[in-house]
Amino acid sequence: MARLLVLFSILVYGSSAKNSKRILLTDPDFADNLQLHKDVQNLKALVQQMQGTIQNQARMIEKFAVTAPAGVVYTRWGRKDCAGNNTDIVYSGLSGGGHYTERGRAAEPVCLPHDPHIGSTINNNDYTSVYGMEYQQNLGSSVYDKDVPCAVCRANHVTSKVIIPGKITCLAGWRKEYSGMLVAGYHGHDGASSFICIDQNPDVLEAGAGNEDGYLIYPAIAKCGSLKCPPYVQNTRISCVVCTK
């Protein structure tokens, strides 16, 4: 009986040993599977970390978009300050440009700050000039021959800016920054110039009342012919308005 039990055990064990494989910790397949499992877990953790970073960056961008609204920059000629709601001053300065007699002068005027960083000296003729800007008529007040101030302004919560000649009000849906008179250089001078919009209440620079010439500005007037009259009227001043949206 005992011998039969031994033979039965041998047969059963032998049969199960053939149909199954014992897993050992030193088995290469087991080690590879374990490493693969660890790699998958590490990748999952990395993905979660990246998702968190992306979400944080998205929140920061959204917050920045709310706290830093869009805006446009314009120059308010003839004033030291900025007008309108939600408008900040970037800096105030002195209006300037090339001399009215210089044929090669830059056409565009510039708003120069009061606290410049001084560059090196040039001792030859290879340069262009920057002079101060002067009123050449009393544009709404006694400003003749006085120097012109300027202010660089930033209008917030807007993305567009337009200067409309011939108007003192803005179109529907646009915000008025300031209105005034269209001016440019004298029609008989050699130097090129650009139309700019001088504020309707022009200011002057302190200690800038001398007739020293430079970049001179004159009111723009209508000349009928190719310019249709009506609606324009011969020799009348042309208004202007700066609008944002």
Buried (B, 14 or more C-beta within 10 A) or exposed (E): EEEEEEEEEEEEEEEEEEEEEEEEEEEEEEEEEEEEEEEEEEEEEEEEEEEEEEEEEEEEEEEEEEEEEEBBEBBBBBBBEBBBEEBEEBEBBBBBBBBBEBEEBBEEBBBBEEEEEEEEEEEEEEEEBBBBBBBBBEBBEEBEBBBBBBBBBBBBBBEEBBBBEEBBEBEEEBBBBBBBBBBBBEEEBEBBBEBBBBBBBBBBBEEBBEEEBBBBBBBBBBEEEEEEEEEBEEEEBBBBBBBBB
